[in-house]
């Protein structure tokens, strides 16, 4: 018989709950585009409609390893997010604002 997650969680020690929460947050902090889309509750078809492209274009984009920043930005914004480009150095992080004025460039990639 299946048990409800809330019941299982209630039986966990506070330390186990804290470890599980930390692991879940780490998994959510980094994921591929297709998993991010799914986590946001969107199908490829729904996202394609938001971006005014065909569904195969979304499938192709999610498989690519090299895309324009403007294309990635429009993809993220269609999911309700905001894209920031951060350079990480040993002495601190720097947000790159060179791309903040990009709109509509490279949409077909």
Backbone atoms as SQL, in Angstrom:
CREATE TABLE atoms (id INTEGER PRIMARY KEY, chain TEXT, resi INTEGER, resn TEXT, atom TEXT, x REAL, y REAL, z REAL);
INSERT INTO atoms VALUES
  (1, 'A', 1, 'UNK', 'N', 0.841, -1.185, 0.000),
  (2, 'A', 1, 'UNK', 'CA', 0.000, 0.000, 0.000),
  (3, 'A', 1, 'UNK', 'C', 0.884, 1.246, 0.000),
  (4, 'A', 2, 'UNK', 'N', 0.571, 2.198, -0.840),
  (5, 'A', 2, 'UNK', 'CA', 1.345, 3.428, -0.944),
  (6, 'A', 2, 'UNK', 'C', 1.091, 4.319, 0.263),
  (7, 'A', 3, 'UNK', 'N', 2.159, 4.954, 0.713),
  (8, 'A', 3, 'UNK', 'CA', 2.049, 5.875, 1.841),
  (9, 'A', 3, 'UNK', 'C', 2.130, 7.302, 1.317),
  (10, 'A', 4, 'UNK', 'N', 1.445, 8.184, 1.992),
  (11, 'A', 4, 'UNK', 'CA', 1.500, 9.588, 1.619),
  (12, 'A', 4, 'UNK', 'C', 2.856, 10.165, 2.013),
  (13, 'A', 5, 'UNK', 'N', 3.363, 11.038, 1.165),
  (14, 'A', 5, 'UNK', 'CA', 4.663, 11.641, 1.419),
  (15, 'A', 5, 'UNK', 'C', 4.672, 12.383, 2.746),
  (16, 'A', 6, 'UNK', 'N', 3.590, 13.068, 3.068),
  (17, 'A', 6, 'UNK', 'CA', 3.520, 13.822, 4.327),
  (18, 'A', 6, 'UNK', 'C', 3.702, 12.897, 5.528),
  (19, 'A', 7, 'UNK', 'N', 3.145, 11.682, 5.443),
  (20, 'A', 7, 'UNK', 'CA', 3.300, 10.724, 6.541),
  (21, 'A', 7, 'UNK', 'C', 4.749, 10.278, 6.664),
  (22, 'A', 8, 'UNK', 'N', 5.373, 9.981, 5.530),
  (23, 'A', 8, 'UNK', 'CA', 6.780, 9.571, 5.548),
  (24, 'A', 8, 'UNK', 'C', 7.670, 10.691, 6.070),
  (25, 'A', 9, 'UNK', 'N', 7.401, 11.900, 5.624),
  (26, 'A', 9, 'UNK', 'CA', 8.198, 13.045, 6.056),
  (27, 'A', 9, 'UNK', 'C', 8.051, 13.279, 7.549),
  (28, 'A', 10, 'UNK', 'N', 6.852, 13.100, 8.070),
  (29, 'A', 10, 'UNK', 'CA', 6.611, 13.312, 9.500),
  (30, 'A', 10, 'UNK', 'C', 7.415, 12.330, 10.348),
  (31, 'A', 11, 'UNK', 'N', 7.696, 11.158, 9.817),
  (32, 'A', 11, 'UNK', 'CA', 8.469, 10.151, 10.547),
  (33, 'A', 11, 'UNK', 'C', 9.974, 10.402, 10.492),
  (34, 'A', 12, 'UNK', 'N', 10.402, 11.272, 9.591),
  (35, 'A', 12, 'UNK', 'CA', 11.836, 11.549, 9.447),
  (36, 'A', 12, 'UNK', 'C', 12.339, 12.387, 10.618),
  (37, 'A', 13, 'UNK', 'N', 13.609, 12.173, 10.961),
  (38, 'A', 13, 'UNK', 'CA', 14.226, 13.005, 11.998),
  (39, 'A', 13, 'UNK', 'C', 14.436, 14.406, 11.436),
  (40, 'A', 14, 'UNK', 'N', 14.557, 15.407, 12.300),
  (41, 'A', 14, 'UNK', 'CA', 14.822, 16.773, 11.802),
  (42, 'A', 14, 'UNK', 'C', 16.089, 16.832, 10.950),
  (43, 'A', 15, 'UNK', 'N', 17.094, 16.049, 11.295),
  (44, 'A', 15, 'UNK', 'CA', 18.344, 16.039, 10.523),
  (45, 'A', 15, 'UNK', 'C', 18.101, 15.470, 9.126),
  (46, 'A', 16, 'UNK', 'N', 17.315, 14.399, 9.041),
  (47, 'A', 16, 'UNK', 'CA', 17.006, 13.798, 7.746),
  (48, 'A', 16, 'UNK', 'C', 16.189, 14.748, 6.885),
  (49, 'A', 17, 'UNK', 'N', 15.228, 15.440, 7.504),
  (50, 'A', 17, 'UNK', 'CA', 14.434, 16.420, 6.751),
  (51, 'A', 17, 'UNK', 'C', 15.322, 17.539, 6.226),
  (52, 'A', 18, 'UNK', 'N', 16.253, 18.012, 7.054),
  (53, 'A', 18, 'UNK', 'CA', 17.158, 19.085, 6.632),
  (54, 'A', 18, 'UNK', 'C', 18.035, 18.630, 5.477),
  (55, 'A', 19, 'UNK', 'N', 18.554, 17.390, 5.553),
  (56, 'A', 19, 'UNK', 'CA', 19.382, 16.865, 4.448),
  (57, 'A', 19, 'UNK', 'C', 18.567, 16.730, 3.171),
  (58, 'A', 20, 'UNK', 'N', 17.340, 16.236, 3.291),
  (59, 'A', 20, 'UNK', 'CA', 16.476, 16.074, 2.119),
  (60, 'A', 20, 'UNK', 'C', 16.149, 17.430, 1.498),
  (61, 'A', 21, 'UNK', 'N', 15.873, 18.420, 2.329),
  (62, 'A', 21, 'UNK', 'CA', 15.572, 19.766, 1.831),
  (63, 'A', 21, 'UNK', 'C', 16.777, 20.355, 1.116),
  (64, 'A', 22, 'UNK', 'N', 17.970, 20.202, 1.714),
  (65, 'A', 22, 'UNK', 'CA', 19.195, 20.733, 1.100),
  (66, 'A', 22, 'UNK', 'C', 19.467, 20.055, -0.243),
  (67, 'A', 23, 'UNK', 'N', 19.262, 18.742, -0.305),
  (68, 'A', 23, 'UNK', 'CA', 19.495, 18.022, -1.556),
  (69, 'A', 23, 'UNK', 'C', 18.503, 18.457, -2.627),
  (70, 'A', 24, 'UNK', 'N', 17.237, 18.633, -2.244),
  (71, 'A', 24, 'UNK', 'CA', 16.225, 19.081, -3.202),
  (72, 'A', 24, 'UNK', 'C', 16.558, 20.471, -3.727),
  (73, 'A', 25, 'UNK', 'N', 16.996, 21.366, -2.865),
  (74, 'A', 25, 'UNK', 'CA', 17.360, 22.722, -3.300),
  (75, 'A', 25, 'UNK', 'C', 18.557, 22.695, -4.231),
  (76, 'A', 26, 'UNK', 'N', 19.521, 21.826, -3.957),
  (77, 'A', 26, 'UNK', 'CA', 20.694, 21.714, -4.827),
  (78, 'A', 26, 'UNK', 'C', 20.291, 21.201, -6.203),
  (79, 'A', 27, 'UNK', 'N', 19.377, 20.229, -6.247),
  (80, 'A', 27, 'UNK', 'CA', 18.914, 19.699, -7.537),
  (81, 'A', 27, 'UNK', 'C', 18.140, 20.752, -8.319),
  (82, 'A', 28, 'UNK', 'N', 17.364, 21.582, -7.619),
  (83, 'A', 28, 'UNK', 'CA', 16.581, 22.619, -8.294),
  (84, 'A', 28, 'UNK', 'C', 17.437, 23.806, -8.729),
  (85, 'A', 29, 'UNK', 'N', 18.608, 23.962, -8.130),
  (86, 'A', 29, 'UNK', 'CA', 19.470, 25.099, -8.452),
  (87, 'A', 29, 'UNK', 'C', 20.183, 24.939, -9.785),
  (88, 'A', 30, 'UNK', 'N', 20.225, 23.727, -10.307),
  (89, 'A', 30, 'UNK', 'CA', 20.933, 23.484, -11.567),
  (90, 'A', 30, 'UNK', 'C', 20.209, 22.388, -12.334),
  (91, 'A', 31, 'UNK', 'N', 19.743, 22.718, -13.533),
  (92, 'A', 31, 'UNK', 'CA', 19.063, 21.712, -14.357),
  (93, 'A', 31, 'UNK', 'C', 19.075, 22.136, -15.809),
  (94, 'A', 32, 'UNK', 'N', 18.962, 21.163, -16.717),
  (95, 'A', 32, 'UNK', 'CA', 18.886, 21.474, -18.148),
  (96, 'A', 32, 'UNK', 'C', 17.579, 22.194, -18.490),
  (97, 'A', 33, 'UNK', 'N', 17.556, 22.845, -19.640),
  (98, 'A', 33, 'UNK', 'CA', 16.378, 23.617, -20.061),
  (99, 'A', 33, 'UNK', 'C', 15.101, 22.787, -20.100),
  (100, 'A', 34, 'UNK', 'N', 15.180, 21.549, -20.595),
  (101, 'A', 34, 'UNK', 'CA', 13.955, 20.750, -20.687),
  (102, 'A', 34, 'UNK', 'C', 13.393, 20.428, -19.305),
  (103, 'A', 35, 'UNK', 'N', 14.266, 20.146, -18.346),
  (104, 'A', 35, 'UNK', 'CA', 13.796, 19.875, -16.986),
  (105, 'A', 35, 'UNK', 'C', 13.251, 21.144, -16.330),
  (106, 'A', 36, 'UNK', 'N', 13.882, 22.283, -16.612),
  (107, 'A', 36, 'UNK', 'CA', 13.393, 23.549, -16.083),
  (108, 'A', 36, 'UNK', 'C', 11.993, 23.841, -16.611),
  (109, 'A', 37, 'UNK', 'N', 11.811, 23.636, -17.920),
  (110, 'A', 37, 'UNK', 'CA', 10.485, 23.849, -18.520),
  (111, 'A', 37, 'UNK', 'C', 9.445, 22.965, -17.862),
  (112, 'A', 38, 'UNK', 'N', 9.777, 21.692, -17.683),
  (113, 'A', 38, 'UNK', 'CA', 8.846, 20.754, -17.066),
  (114, 'A', 38, 'UNK', 'C', 8.561, 21.138, -15.608),
  (115, 'A', 39, 'UNK', 'N', 9.591, 21.563, -14.881),
  (116, 'A', 39, 'UNK', 'CA', 9.411, 21.975, -13.489),
  (117, 'A', 39, 'UNK', 'C', 8.503, 23.194, -13.390),
  (118, 'A', 40, 'UNK', 'N', 8.499, 24.010, -14.439),
  (119, 'A', 40, 'UNK', 'CA', 7.633, 25.196, -14.462),
  (120, 'A', 40, 'UNK', 'C', 6.220, 24.844, -14.930),
  (121, 'A', 41, 'UNK', 'N', 5.992, 23.567, -15.238),
  (122, 'A', 41, 'UNK', 'CA', 4.660, 23.109, -15.624),
  (123, 'A', 41, 'UNK', 'C', 4.281, 23.422, -17.057),
  (124, 'A', 42, 'UNK', 'N', 5.288, 23.557, -17.924),
  (125, 'A', 42, 'UNK', 'CA', 5.028, 23.885, -19.322),
  (126, 'A', 42, 'UNK', 'C', 5.403, 22.728, -20.233),
  (127, 'A', 43, 'UNK', 'N', 4.585, 22.484, -21.241),
  (128, 'A', 43, 'UNK', 'CA', 4.930, 21.519, -22.280),
  (129, 'A', 43, 'UNK', 'C', 5.705, 22.264, -23.368),
  (130, 'A', 44, 'UNK', 'N', 6.330, 21.516, -24.258),
  (131, 'A', 44, 'UNK', 'CA', 7.015, 22.151, -25.380),
  (132, 'A', 44, 'UNK', 'C', 6.015, 22.929, -26.225),
  (133, 'A', 45, 'UNK', 'N', 4.837, 22.374, -26.405),
  (134, 'A', 45, 'UNK', 'CA', 3.811, 23.045, -27.210),
  (135, 'A', 45, 'UNK', 'C', 3.387, 24.363, -26.573),
  (136, 'A', 46, 'UNK', 'N', 3.188, 24.364, -25.261),
  (137, 'A', 46, 'UNK', 'CA', 2.782, 25.596, -24.575),
  (138, 'A', 46, 'UNK', 'C', 3.857, 26.674, -24.702),
  (139, 'A', 47, 'UNK', 'N', 5.109, 26.278, -24.511),
  (140, 'A', 47, 'UNK', 'CA', 6.207, 27.241, -24.616),
  (141, 'A', 47, 'UNK', 'C', 6.343, 27.741, -26.047),
  (142, 'A', 48, 'UNK', 'N', 6.167, 26.862, -27.011),
  (143, 'A', 48, 'UNK', 'CA', 6.228, 27.259, -28.421),
  (144, 'A', 48, 'UNK', 'C', 5.175, 28.313, -28.724),
  (145, 'A', 49, 'UNK', 'N', 3.981, 28.132, -28.195),
  (146, 'A', 49, 'UNK', 'CA', 2.916, 29.119, -28.416),
  (147, 'A', 49, 'UNK', 'C', 3.281, 30.470, -27.801),
  (148, 'A', 50, 'UNK', 'N', 3.883, 30.451, -26.610),
  (149, 'A', 50, 'UNK', 'CA', 4.297, 31.700, -25.964),
  (150, 'A', 50, 'UNK', 'C', 5.368, 32.426, -26.773),
  (151, 'A', 51, 'UNK', 'N', 6.248, 31.650, -27.407),
  (152, 'A', 51, 'UNK', 'CA', 7.353, 32.218, -28.173),
  (153, 'A', 51, 'UNK', 'C', 7.024, 32.414, -29.649),
  (154, 'A', 52, 'UNK', 'N', 5.812, 32.007, -30.060),
  (155, 'A', 52, 'UNK', 'CA', 5.372, 32.125, -31.450),
  (156, 'A', 52, 'UNK', 'C', 6.287, 31.373, -32.408),
  (157, 'A', 53, 'UNK', 'N', 6.626, 30.142, -32.007),
  (158, 'A', 53, 'UNK', 'CA', 7.413, 29.247, -32.855),
  (159, 'A', 53, 'UNK', 'C', 6.709, 27.894, -32.866),
  (160, 'A', 54, 'UNK', 'N', 7.216, 26.979, -33.678),
  (161, 'A', 54, 'UNK', 'CA', 6.668, 25.631, -33.730),
  (162, 'A', 54, 'UNK', 'C', 7.293, 24.775, -32.620),
  (163, 'A', 55, 'UNK', 'N', 6.585, 23.756, -32.167),
  (164, 'A', 55, 'UNK', 'CA', 7.065, 22.881, -31.095),
  (165, 'A', 55, 'UNK', 'C', 8.422, 22.250, -31.416),
  (166, 'A', 56, 'UNK', 'N', 8.684, 21.804, -32.659),
  (167, 'A', 56, 'UNK', 'CA', 10.003, 21.226, -32.935),
  (168, 'A', 56, 'UNK', 'C', 11.157, 22.201, -32.678),
  (169, 'A', 57, 'UNK', 'N', 10.903, 23.510, -32.799),
  (170, 'A', 57, 'UNK', 'CA', 11.946, 24.495, -32.520),
  (171, 'A', 57, 'UNK', 'C', 12.333, 24.466, -31.044),
  (172, 'A', 58, 'UNK', 'N', 11.358, 24.226, -30.179),
  (173, 'A', 58, 'UNK', 'CA', 11.641, 24.138, -28.744),
  (174, 'A', 58, 'UNK', 'C', 12.449, 22.875, -28.461),
  (175, 'A', 59, 'UNK', 'N', 12.048, 21.762, -29.058),
  (176, 'A', 59, 'UNK', 'CA', 12.776, 20.504, -28.877),
  (177, 'A', 59, 'UNK', 'C', 14.232, 20.660, -29.327),
  (178, 'A', 60, 'UNK', 'N', 14.435, 21.306, -30.464),
  (179, 'A', 60, 'UNK', 'CA', 15.784, 21.508, -30.995),
  (180, 'A', 60, 'UNK', 'C', 16.601, 22.401, -30.064),
  (181, 'A', 61, 'UNK', 'N', 16.001, 23.476, -29.587),
  (182, 'A', 61, 'UNK', 'CA', 16.706, 24.403, -28.708),
  (183, 'A', 61, 'UNK', 'C', 17.136, 23.714, -27.410),
  (184, 'A', 62, 'UNK', 'N', 16.263, 22.873, -26.868),
  (185, 'A', 62, 'UNK', 'CA', 16.564, 22.203, -25.604),
  (186, 'A', 62, 'UNK', 'C', 17.694, 21.191, -25.722),
  (187, 'A', 63, 'UNK', 'N', 18.001, 20.757, -26.948),
  (188, 'A', 63, 'UNK', 'CA', 19.090, 19.805, -27.168),
  (189, 'A', 63, 'UNK', 'C', 20.411, 20.493, -27.470),
  (190, 'A', 64, 'UNK', 'N', 20.361, 21.769, -27.806),
  (191, 'A', 64, 'UNK', 'CA', 21.575, 22.490, -28.203),
  (192, 'A', 64, 'UNK', 'C', 22.476, 22.752, -27.011),
  (193, 'A', 65, 'UNK', 'N', 23.758, 22.798, -27.268),
  (194, 'A', 65, 'UNK', 'CA', 24.722, 23.136, -26.224),
  (195, 'A', 65, 'UNK', 'C', 25.282, 24.540, -26.412),
  (196, 'A', 66, 'UNK', 'N', 24.952, 25.177, -27.539),
  (197, 'A', 66, 'UNK', 'CA', 25.475, 26.510, -27.833),
  (198, 'A', 66, 'UNK', 'C', 24.354, 27.325, -28.475),
  (199, 'A', 67, 'UNK', 'N', 23.856, 28.343, -27.756),
  (200, 'A', 67, 'UNK', 'CA', 22.772, 29.179, -28.280),
  (201, 'A', 67, 'UNK', 'C', 23.073, 30.638, -27.993),
  (202, 'A', 68, 'UNK', 'N', 22.423, 31.513, -28.745),
  (203, 'A', 68, 'UNK', 'CA', 22.553, 32.942, -28.500),
  (204, 'A', 68, 'UNK', 'C', 21.975, 33.292, -27.134),
  (205, 'A', 69, 'UNK', 'N', 22.583, 34.244, -26.479),
  (206, 'A', 69, 'UNK', 'CA', 22.073, 34.702, -25.181),
  (207, 'A', 69, 'UNK', 'C', 20.677, 35.281, -25.336),
  (208, 'A', 70, 'UNK', 'N', 20.421, 35.984, -26.429),
  (209, 'A', 70, 'UNK', 'CA', 19.092, 36.566, -26.643),
  (210, 'A', 70, 'UNK', 'C', 18.027, 35.474, -26.791),
  (211, 'A', 71, 'UNK', 'N', 18.383, 34.361, -27.413),
  (212, 'A', 71, 'UNK', 'CA', 17.445, 33.245, -27.560),
  (213, 'A', 71, 'UNK', 'C', 17.171, 32.613, -26.202),
  (214, 'A', 72, 'UNK', 'N', 18.223, 32.408, -25.421),
  (215, 'A', 72, 'UNK', 'CA', 18.063, 31.853, -24.087),
  (216, 'A', 72, 'UNK', 'C', 17.239, 32.785, -23.209),
  (217, 'A', 73, 'UNK', 'N', 17.509, 34.087, -23.322),
  (218, 'A', 73, 'UNK', 'CA', 16.757, 35.063, -22.526),
  (219, 'A', 73, 'UNK', 'C', 15.258, 34.999, -22.852),
  (220, 'A', 74, 'UNK', 'N', 14.899, 34.967, -24.131),
  (221, 'A', 74, 'UNK', 'CA', 13.477, 34.925, -24.490),
  (222, 'A', 74, 'UNK', 'C', 12.842, 33.622, -24.016),
  (223, 'A', 75, 'UNK', 'N', 13.584, 32.537, -24.057),
  (224, 'A', 75, 'UNK', 'CA', 13.103, 31.236, -23.586),
  (225, 'A', 75, 'UNK', 'C', 12.815, 31.303, -22.076),
  (226, 'A', 76, 'UNK', 'N', 13.747, 31.848, -21.319),
  (227, 'A', 76, 'UNK', 'CA', 13.598, 31.961, -19.865),
  (228, 'A', 76, 'UNK', 'C', 12.458, 32.920, -19.519),
  (229, 'A', 77, 'UNK', 'N', 12.378, 34.040, -20.215),
  (230, 'A', 77, 'UNK', 'CA', 11.317, 35.012, -19.940),
  (231, 'A', 77, 'UNK', 'C', 9.934, 34.438, -20.260),
  (232, 'A', 78, 'UNK', 'N', 9.834, 33.608, -21.291),
  (233, 'A', 78, 'UNK', 'CA', 8.558, 32.976, -21.629),
  (234, 'A', 78, 'UNK', 'C', 8.115, 32.026, -20.522),
  (235, 'A', 79, 'UNK', 'N', 9.082, 31.510, -19.753),
  (236, 'A', 79, 'UNK', 'CA', 8.767, 30.643, -18.621),
  (237, 'A', 79, 'UNK', 'C', 8.478, 31.452, -17.355),
  (238, 'A', 80, 'UNK', 'N', 8.585, 32.773, -17.465),
  (239, 'A', 80, 'UNK', 'CA', 8.299, 33.620, -16.311),
  (240, 'A', 80, 'UNK', 'C', 9.528, 34.007, -15.505),
  (241, 'A', 81, 'UNK', 'N', 10.703, 33.746, -16.056),
  (242, 'A', 81, 'UNK', 'CA', 11.937, 34.035, -15.334),
  (243, 'A', 81, 'UNK', 'C', 12.693, 35.212, -15.910),
  (244, 'A', 82, 'UNK', 'N', 13.873, 35.420, -15.374),
  (245, 'A', 82, 'UNK', 'CA', 14.766, 36.489, -15.825),
  (246, 'A', 82, 'UNK', 'C', 16.159, 35.894, -15.924),
  (247, 'A', 83, 'UNK', 'N', 16.848, 36.141, -17.025),
  (248, 'A', 83, 'UNK', 'CA', 18.190, 35.612, -17.228),
  (249, 'A', 83, 'UNK', 'C', 19.227, 36.635, -16.793),
  (250, 'A', 84, 'UNK', 'N', 20.147, 36.201, -15.961),
  (251, 'A', 84, 'UNK', 'CA', 21.295, 37.017, -15.572),
  (252, 'A', 84, 'UNK', 'C', 22.550, 36.252, -15.956),
  (253, 'A', 85, 'UNK', 'N', 23.538, 36.966, -16.488),
  (254, 'A', 85, 'UNK', 'CA', 24.820, 36.358, -16.818),
  (255, 'A', 85, 'UNK', 'C', 25.803, 36.808, -15.743),
  (256, 'A', 86, 'UNK', 'N', 26.342, 35.829, -15.016),
  (257, 'A', 86, 'UNK', 'CA', 27.236, 36.103, -13.896),
  (258, 'A', 86, 'UNK', 'C', 28.598, 35.478, -14.177),
  (259, 'A', 87, 'UNK', 'N', 29.654, 36.277, -14.038),
  (260, 'A', 87, 'UNK', 'CA', 31.021, 35.768, -14.131),
  (261, 'A', 87, 'UNK', 'C', 31.518, 35.552, -12.706),
  (262, 'A', 88, 'UNK', 'N', 32.013, 34.351, -12.417),
  (263, 'A', 88, 'UNK', 'CA', 32.468, 34.019, -11.066),
  (264, 'A', 88, 'UNK', 'C', 33.998, 33.993, -11.041),
  (265, 'A', 89, 'UNK', 'N', 34.559, 34.759, -10.121),
  (266, 'A', 89, 'UNK', 'CA', 36.000, 34.836, -9.937),
  (267, 'A', 89, 'UNK', 'C', 36.325, 34.507, -8.482),
  (268, 'A', 90, 'UNK', 'N', 37.563, 34.123, -8.198),
  (269, 'A', 90, 'UNK', 'CA', 37.924, 33.820, -6.810),
  (270, 'A', 90, 'UNK', 'C', 37.660, 34.988, -5.851),
  (271, 'A', 91, 'UNK', 'N', 37.795, 36.217, -6.354),
  (272, 'A', 91, 'UNK', 'CA', 37.607, 37.369, -5.470),
  (273, 'A', 91, 'UNK', 'C', 36.201, 37.962, -5.532),
  (274, 'A', 92, 'UNK', 'N', 35.283, 37.313, -6.227),
  (275, 'A', 92, 'UNK', 'CA', 33.897, 37.782, -6.234),
  (276, 'A', 92, 'UNK', 'C', 33.215, 37.581, -7.576),
  (277, 'A', 93, 'UNK', 'N', 31.895, 37.742, -7.562),
  (278, 'A', 93, 'UNK', 'CA', 31.068, 37.585, -8.756),
  (279, 'A', 93, 'UNK', 'C', 30.789, 38.939, -9.402),
  (280, 'A', 94, 'UNK', 'N', 30.631, 38.914, -10.740),
  (281, 'A', 94, 'UNK', 'CA', 30.309, 40.127, -11.486),
  (282, 'A', 94, 'UNK', 'C', 29.145, 39.815, -12.411),
  (283, 'A', 95, 'UNK', 'N', 28.084, 40.609, -12.317),
  (284, 'A', 95, 'UNK', 'CA', 26.948, 40.468, -13.228),
  (285, 'A', 95, 'UNK', 'C', 27.300, 41.199, -14.516),
  (286, 'A', 96, 'UNK', 'N', 27.241, 40.500, -15.644),
  (287, 'A', 96, 'UNK', 'CA', 27.559, 41.089, -16.948),
  (288, 'A', 96, 'UNK', 'C', 26.301, 41.764, -17.481),
  (289, 'A', 97, 'UNK', 'N', 26.365, 43.076, -17.685),
  (290, 'A', 97, 'UNK', 'CA', 25.179, 43.806, -18.143),
  (291, 'A', 97, 'UNK', 'C', 25.236, 44.161, -19.620),
  (292, 'A', 98, 'UNK', 'N', 26.240, 43.675, -20.340),
  (293, 'A', 98, 'UNK', 'CA', 26.373, 43.938, -21.768),
  (294, 'A', 98, 'UNK', 'C', 25.135, 43.477, -22.536),
  (295, 'A', 99, 'UNK', 'N', 24.490, 42.448, -22.037),
  (296, 'A', 99, 'UNK', 'CA', 23.382, 41.823, -22.745),
  (297, 'A', 99, 'UNK', 'C', 22.020, 42.339, -22.302),
  (298, 'A', 100, 'UNK', 'N', 21.973, 43.308, -21.415),
  (299, 'A', 100, 'UNK', 'CA', 20.697, 43.747, -20.849),
  (300, 'A', 100, 'UNK', 'C', 19.790, 44.421, -21.864),
  (301, 'A', 101, 'UNK', 'N', 20.333, 44.945, -22.955),
  (302, 'A', 101, 'UNK', 'CA', 19.505, 45.631, -23.956),
  (303, 'A', 101, 'UNK', 'C', 19.136, 44.740, -25.136),
  (304, 'A', 102, 'UNK', 'N', 19.502, 43.460, -25.097),
  (305, 'A', 102, 'UNK', 'CA', 19.182, 42.565, -26.205),
  (306, 'A', 102, 'UNK', 'C', 17.698, 42.227, -26.195),
  (307, 'A', 103, 'UNK', 'N', 17.040, 42.471, -27.300),
  (308, 'A', 103, 'UNK', 'CA', 15.638, 42.072, -27.442),
  (309, 'A', 103, 'UNK', 'C', 15.401, 41.650, -28.872),
  (310, 'A', 104, 'UNK', 'N', 14.872, 40.466, -29.041),
  (311, 'A', 104, 'UNK', 'CA', 14.466, 40.009, -30.361),
  (312, 'A', 104, 'UNK', 'C', 15.595, 39.579, -31.279),
  (313, 'A', 105, 'UNK', 'N', 16.846, 39.617, -30.822),
  (314, 'A', 105, 'UNK', 'CA', 17.969, 39.236, -31.673),
  (315, 'A', 105, 'UNK', 'C', 18.207, 37.744, -31.521),
  (316, 'A', 106, 'UNK', 'N', 18.328, 37.031, -32.607),
  (317, 'A', 106, 'UNK', 'CA', 18.636, 35.609, -32.573),
  (318, 'A', 106, 'UNK', 'C', 17.470, 34.738, -32.162),
  (319, 'A', 107, 'UNK', 'N', 16.248, 35.216, -32.258),
  (320, 'A', 107, 'UNK', 'CA', 15.072, 34.479, -31.814),
  (321, 'A', 107, 'UNK', 'C', 14.897, 33.157, -32.543),
  (322, 'A', 108, 'UNK', 'N', 15.375, 33.036, -33.756),
  (323, 'A', 108, 'UNK', 'CA', 15.143, 31.838, -34.535),
  (324, 'A', 108, 'UNK', 'C', 16.104, 30.707, -34.254),
  (325, 'A', 109, 'UNK', 'N', 17.021, 30.870, -33.302),
  (326, 'A', 109, 'UNK', 'CA', 18.039, 29.844, -33.042),
  (327, 'A', 109, 'UNK', 'C', 17.548, 28.770, -32.114);
